[in-house]
């Protein structure tokens, strides 16, 4: 699935985002609002990982969608 489809279906996809990254709060999901760079940033904050690692996690997750 590409990011445009994820962004377009954000309400449905946000549940799967929370399953994958359980430390993200409802407020995080609202702020992210379908923006990939926001998701990467929030993963960095909540999990204490580098930007490269967060980007890889998102890329791998998208590949499984």
C-alpha positions as a Markdown table, in Angstrom:
| # | Residue | x | y | z |
|---|---|---|---|---|
| 1 | Unk | 0.0 | 0.0 | 0.0 |
| 2 | Unk | 1.4 | 3.4 | -0.8 |
| 3 | Unk | 1.3 | 6.4 | 1.5 |
| 4 | Unk | -1.4 | 8.2 | -0.5 |
| 5 | Unk | -3.8 | 5.4 | 0.2 |
| 6 | Unk | -2.9 | 5.3 | 3.9 |
| 7 | Unk | -3.4 | 9.1 | 4.1 |
| 8 | Unk | -6.8 | 8.8 | 2.3 |
| 9 | Unk | -8.0 | 6.1 | 4.7 |
| 10 | Unk | -6.4 | 7.5 | 7.8 |
| 11 | Unk | -9.3 | 6.8 | 10.1 |
| 12 | Unk | -9.3 | 3.1 | 9.2 |
| 13 | Unk | -5.5 | 2.8 | 9.2 |
| 14 | Unk | -5.0 | 4.6 | 12.5 |
| 15 | Unk | -6.2 | 1.5 | 14.4 |
| 16 | Unk | -3.5 | -0.5 | 12.7 |
| 17 | Unk | -0.9 | 2.2 | 13.4 |
| 18 | Unk | -1.9 | 1.9 | 17.1 |
| 19 | Unk | -1.6 | -1.9 | 17.0 |
| 20 | Unk | 1.9 | -1.6 | 15.5 |
| 21 | Unk | 3.1 | 1.3 | 17.7 |
| 22 | Unk | 1.2 | 0.9 | 21.0 |
| 23 | Unk | 3.0 | 3.8 | 22.7 |
| 24 | Unk | 1.4 | 6.3 | 20.3 |
| 25 | Unk | -1.5 | 8.1 | 22.0 |
| 26 | Unk | -4.9 | 9.1 | 20.5 |
| 27 | Unk | -3.5 | 12.7 | 20.5 |
| 28 | Unk | -0.5 | 11.5 | 18.5 |
| 29 | Unk | -2.7 | 9.9 | 15.9 |
| 30 | Unk | -4.7 | 13.1 | 15.7 |
| 31 | Unk | -1.6 | 15.3 | 15.2 |
| 32 | Unk | -0.1 | 12.8 | 12.7 |
| 33 | Unk | -3.3 | 13.1 | 10.6 |
| 34 | Unk | -2.0 | 10.9 | 7.8 |
| 35 | Unk | 1.4 | 12.7 | 7.4 |
| 36 | Unk | 4.3 | 10.2 | 7.1 |
| 37 | Unk | 6.9 | 12.6 | 8.4 |
| 38 | Unk | 4.8 | 13.3 | 11.5 |
| 39 | Unk | 4.4 | 9.5 | 12.1 |
| 40 | Unk | 8.2 | 9.0 | 11.8 |
| 41 | Unk | 8.8 | 11.9 | 14.3 |
| 42 | Unk | 6.3 | 10.5 | 16.8 |
| 43 | Unk | 7.8 | 7.1 | 16.6 |
| 44 | Unk | 11.2 | 8.7 | 17.2 |
| 45 | Unk | 9.9 | 10.5 | 20.3 |
| 46 | Unk | 7.9 | 7.6 | 21.8 |
| 47 | Unk | 10.4 | 4.9 | 21.2 |
| 48 | Unk | 13.7 | 6.8 | 21.4 |
| 49 | Unk | 15.0 | 5.6 | 18.0 |
| 50 | Unk | 16.9 | 7.4 | 15.3 |
| 51 | Unk | 15.1 | 8.8 | 12.3 |
| 52 | Unk | 16.6 | 6.1 | 10.0 |
| 53 | Unk | 15.2 | 3.4 | 12.3 |
| 54 | Unk | 11.8 | 5.0 | 12.5 |
| 55 | Unk | 11.7 | 5.4 | 8.7 |
| 56 | Unk | 12.6 | 1.8 | 8.3 |
| 57 | Unk | 9.9 | 0.7 | 10.7 |
| 58 | Unk | 7.3 | 2.7 | 8.7 |
| 59 | Unk | 8.6 | 1.4 | 5.4 |
| 60 | Unk | 8.4 | -2.3 | 6.6 |
| 61 | Unk | 5.0 | -1.7 | 8.1 |
| 62 | Unk | 3.7 | -0.3 | 4.8 |
| 63 | Unk | 5.1 | -3.3 | 2.9 |
| 64 | Unk | 3.0 | -5.6 | 5.1 |
| 65 | Unk | -0.2 | -3.6 | 4.5 |
